[in-house]
Amino acid sequence: MPKSGWWTTRPDTNRDPALDNPKPVPSIDPMYPTILNIGGIQIYSYGLMLFISFLLGIFIVERRARRFGVDSKTITDLALWILLAVVVGSRLFYVAFHWPEFKDDLIGIVAFWRGGLAGLMFYGGFLGALIAGLIFVRVRKLPVLKLLDAAAPAIVLGEGFTRIGCFLNGCCFGRPTDSPLGLVFPANSPAGATFLDRVTGVVPAIHPTQLYSALAGFILFGIALLLERRRLRDGVLFAVILILYSLFRFGIDFVRHYDDAANFWGNQVVALGLTAIGIVLLVLFQRRRSGVARSRG
């Protein structure tokens, strides 16, 4: 009997499928894996959303960084390093948390041509970008905290667009729900096939956690723009956004589907760790005497 619990991959049943004329399991394909097919060249939905988020991020950070005397060419150079770090970091995280999928197919680790840029994890991309960015600004002797504040809105806005790519790809889905927010995914999508009842052929409604995450990214983007009007000390905006996103991610993972408990707990530990780091940074930045304090009066 399959395990039961909030991390099960299929609804539990005591019935013998062989006696009930089970429905055949359909081939599993992404929902809308490609947006365009031009001359045999496929433009993948997830990759397109990632590309849009990256371009918007560059545009936003360039405009905001000018306030701090950082020229656009420097931001473009930084963006190229961050793009590489995002792809490498997010892929390594995904592979680490899904090692059984790659242990007999090491080429699959770098074979993006098989499915576009699907198979990435936000935390890995975030940490990779953060490390690469800090090294870059350290070498170039740029204002670290000011650039973190400049990038904070772009990060969460990019998360919003990227999660739309997840929805189109059919990955990063939630668990079954009776909530009116639930959506029924196609039976041959990863989400639909996961919860397909082989006896009845019915796919239950599930939480569209990709859309929840996209909405959260857009809301956090608005919050970031509102907060910076308060003339916070350097680094505070980044710390606040880090705390808010990590807390959101901790909460939403309780309704998101994971193949096993290890993936769930691994993500929760990372979320709590980033929340703690954000709180520590917030306290430290607030106590700094340098920087621009909120004007009084």
N, C-alpha and C positions, 0 to 999 in steps of 0.2 A: 504494500500500500504506500503511495507517495506520502511524503511528510505533509503535515498540515501546519499552518501558521502564517504569519504575515509575509514570509519570504518564499512561500510555495510558488512553483512555476506553473502549476496547473490546478484547477479546482479539484479538490479531493472527491472521490466517489468510490463506493463499495461495490458498484455494479461491474459485472464482467463484460467488457466491450464486445468480446467475441459473440456473446449471446444476444446482443442488442443491435446487431447489424450496424456497427459504427460507421460514421461518415469518414471517407478518406481524408487524410491530412493534406491540405493543399500545399503547393510549393510556396516557400516563404520568400517574399520579395519586399523591398522597401515600398512605401506607398507611392511616393512621387520621387523616385531617385534622380530623375533628370528634369530640368526645367526646359532646356532647349537641346535640339539635336541638329547641328548645322554641318552638312556635308560629312556626316559620319562622326563628327566630333561632339561628344556628349558634354553638356554643362551640368554638373551634378548640383542638386538643390542645396545640399549641406555646404558644399564647397563655395557655392555662390553666396550664400548667406554669410559665411565666414569672411569671404572677400569683401562684401559690403561693409561688414562690421569693422574690418581692418581699415578700409579707405575712410570711413567716417571717423574712426579713431585718430588717424593721422591728421585729418582736417581739423578736428576739435583740439587736439593737443598742440598743433602748430599755432592756431589762433590764440590759444590761451598762454602758450609759452612766450609769445612775444612780449607779454606784460613783464616778463622776468629777464628780458634781454637775450633770449635764446633764439638764434636765427632758424629759419625754416629748413635749411640744408642739414643742420645738426639734428633736427627732429626726424627728417627723412632717413638719415643714417641710423639713428636710434631705432626707428620703426622697422628697418630691414633686419636688424639684429633681433628685435623682439618677435617679429614674425617667425623667424627661424626657431627661436626658443619656444614659442607657443606651440608650434607643430611638433617639435621634438619632445618637449616636456609633456604635452597632453597625450602623445602617442605612447611614451614610455609608461605613463601612469596607467593608461588603458591596458597595455600589455601586462604590466605587473598585476593588475587586478583580474585579468582574464587569461592567465598563463596557460591553462589547459587548452585554450583555443589556438595557441601558437607553439606549444612545445614540440609538436611534430611537423610544424610548418614555419620555420624561422624566416623564410622569405616573406611570409605573410605579414611580418612586422613592418616591412617597408613597402609592401605591395599596394600602394594607394590606388594604383590604376584598376584594381579589382572592384573598388566600390567608392571611388572618390575619396573625400576626406572624412568619411564616417569612421568611427572607432577612435574617438578622442575623448579626453576627460578634462573638464574645466579646471579642476584643481591643479593638474599637472601643467597645463598651459599657463595658469596664473603664476605658479611658483617659478616656472621656467622664465617667463617674461620678467618677473620681479628680479630674479638673480641676474639675468642678462642686462636688464636696465640699470641695476645698481652698479654693476661692473663698468658699464659704458659711461655713466655719469661720473663715476669715480675717476676713471682714466681721463675723461675730458674736463674734469674739475667743474662740473655743472652744479647748480643748486638742487640737491637731491630732494629735499622736502617740497620745494616749490613745484618741481616736476611731478612728484607723486600726486600732489593736489591737482595739477593740470590734467593728469591722466585719469584720475578717479572717475569722473563722469563718463569718459570714453570707455572705460572698462565695463561698466554696468550697461551702457547703451549697446556695446558689442555683444554682451551676454544676451540681451533681448533679441537681437537679430539672429544670433547663432542658434538660439533655442527654437526659433521659427524653422530653421533648417533641420533641427532634430525632429520637429513635428512632421515636416514634409518627408523626412527619411523614415519615419515610423519608429525611431529608437527613443530611449530615455523616457519610456511611458510609465504610467502609474498602475495601481492595483484596482481591481473591480470595486465599483461603488454603486449605491442606489441614489446618490446625489443627483439633482437635476443638472449639475455641471458635467456629469459623466458623458463620454462620447463612445460610440461603437466603432471600432476600427475594422477595416477589411479583414476577412478571415485569412488571407494570404500575406498579411503584413506581419512583422515580428510581434506586434502587440496582439493582434487578433489570433494568430496561431498559438501564442502562449496560453491564452485563456479559452481557446475553443473547446466546447463540450463535444467530444467525439460521438456521443450518443445522439444528441439532438441537432448537432451542427450549428448551435447558437453561440454567438460571441457576446459576452456581457459588456455592459458599459464600463469603462474604466476612467480613472482620473487622467485628464490630459495634462500631465505634469510639465510637459514641454511648454504649453501655453501659459501655465501658471508662472513658470520661470521667466518666460519672455515678458509677461506683464510686470513681474517684479523688477526685471532689469530696467524697463521703461520708467517705472515709478521711482526707483532709486536714482535714475538719471535726473528726474525732476527734483527730487529731494536734494541732490548734490548741488544743482544750480541755485536752489533756494538758500541752502546753508551758506554758500560762499558769499552771499550778500551780507552776511553778518561779520565779515572781516575777521575770520578766525585766524588763530596762530598757524604758522607754517606746519603742515603735516596733519593737522587736526581733521581736515576734510577727508583725507585718505583713510585715516584711522576710523572715522565714523562710518564711512561707506564699507570698509572691511568688516566691521562689527555687524552692521545691518545685513549685509549679504550673507555672511557666515551663519547668522541666526536664522535667516530665511531658509538657507540650504539645509540646516539642521532640522527645521520643522517639516519642510516639504518631503524630505526623504522618508518620513513615516508613511506617506501615501504613494511613494514611488516603488515600482517593482524592481527587485534585485534577484539575480539568479540564485544567490545564496546569502547566508547571514554574514559571511566574511566581508563581502563587498559593502553591505549595508553598514556594518560597524566600522569598517575602514574609513568610509566617507564621513561617518559621524565623528570619529576621532579627529579627522582633519578639520572638520567644521568647528568643533569645540576648540581645537588648538589655534586656529586662525582667529576665533573670537577672543580667546585669551590674549593673543599677541596684539590684536587691535586695541583691547582695553589697556594693556600696558603702554602701548605707543600713545594712546590718547592721553593718559595721565602724564607721561613724560613730555609730550609736546605742549600740553597745557601749562606745565611748570616752567617751560623754557622762557627765559627773560628776553631772548632775542626773538624777532618775528613781529608780526603785526597783531596786536591785541584788538579785541572788539572795542570800537569806539564807545565812550560813555556819553550820557547826556540825552 
